[in-house]
């Protein structure tokens, strides 16, 4: 016993010494050498509440616990900051990068400014456009095969901020100087491999020529390749990069004619783009076209499947609206005379129309406005749309969520730490704490809760989506805590927010946001439509909740308070219960 006591005392002395050796001034963000294009940046950190923290000799505001997140302006280039607390000092350098193209000095094109910068393929007669950045008052042109295309200087054009600007409310376009910006377009009427364009620049009587980095091909309309989707869910987009918006994913086996190419991206005949890594080319295949005749129907436990027999799997899109869901088939001509649809717990009526010569739209008018999820797949050449029935809600007083399965996703985990608070406390850990509290509350109410993770393990977004698809819960909730882009006002911005993507989840997102904000008196950050991995699942209404801001000093103190954590989890559980009552 004495020996054990001695070890305890020795351990206390060692731990105390270690604690004293640790710096009491902490800056979590930005890093020592940080780069950004923002006009300002916030500093996130903490120090003991006694005394002052100064940045470049100016005192800053802090919370009662000593946390801070002031925003400071940045000039272009290097910015040096000294953060001081008593005799402790941290030096941080932040480099602000310009968003404007850098004009070349002398007779030259700006580095990496010639476009197209990648190999492209277009149809005969389509516009082919070129651009370059060169010194003002230069003469710029492009030689392509036997053509010479002038690239005149362009007038000023508004620049758009990134999508993140919607999170700070600073999403207005701004004017950017177009001095040195040259553009021009042409068309080519026949199929050909045109090779690399040759850019020419003349200034003060001197001329240089520089080849473009991308080759240009004009496709033959009679020999267009046909692609087939090889992954379970091919990501279709509005343009040729991940910067463009998502469209309805294409089920595995979907075939479409390729009408254009930009680097590794393929443009499909119905207008969407897909990464070639998710497809294969079918040698010798002719452009996919199909007719559709009878439409089948089968009622399963918990779902209604509508069956569309086709000659080939063609591209599709789904559009949800209040009380209806519409399915559009492309490269399809209707010969439909008979559709069987018995009295169904979900569907009131099915309408169809040939919207365009090769585009058929089927609209399912539903008995209730709330939708509970759908799945889309090809069985061979037959398209199957499965519409989930409403869950059976008992709404007993003791077990109001009995018979209801809920997937609960604690955001991040493992190496994916998420945001950090001013003390270095990680979002992934806070998410798990609140999720477990929420799980326990939901289970007491009778729900079956499936957690995507129960410990600090790494779980990919695809794996989380797969859990929702496999489990087919009544709803899915992803728990997160928020932070801001570099130029966000971390001292002021706080609050609870809900995010949705599929229309079937909008009502749930709005309800929970309003309910929790009112129930526990939190500020409202808002409700957002957002293209997030955990809001995209279609198998169930899926909502992502941001419970508060790790980056706000005062709110951070609240969200890590165990009593507030319990109160928040209870409010969310009660909000879920009330929502199910409202849609019963």
Secondary structure by P-SEA (a helix, b strand, c coil): caaaaaaaaaaaaaaaaaaaacccccccccccbbbbcccbbbbbbcccccbbbbcccbbbbbcccccbbbbbbbcccbbbbbbbcccbbbbbbbbbbbccccccccccccccccccccbbbbccccbbbbbbbbcccbbbbbbcccbbbbbccccbbbbbcccccccccccbbbbbbccccccccccccccccccbbbbbbbcccbbbbbbbcbbbbbbbccbbbbbbbcccbbbbcccccccccccccccccbbbbbccccccccccccbbbbbccccccccccccccccccbbbbbbcccbbbbbbbccccccbbbbbcccbbbbbbccbbbcccbbbbcccccccccccccccccbbbbbbbccccccccbbbbbcccbbbbbbbcccccccccccccccbbbbbbcccccccccccccccccaaaaaaaaaaaaaaaaaaacccccccccccccccaaaaaaaaaaacccbbbbbbccccccccccccbbbbbbbbccccaaaaaaaaaaaaaaacccccccccccccccccccccbbbbbbccccccaaaaaaaacaaaaaaaaaaaaaaaaaaaaaac
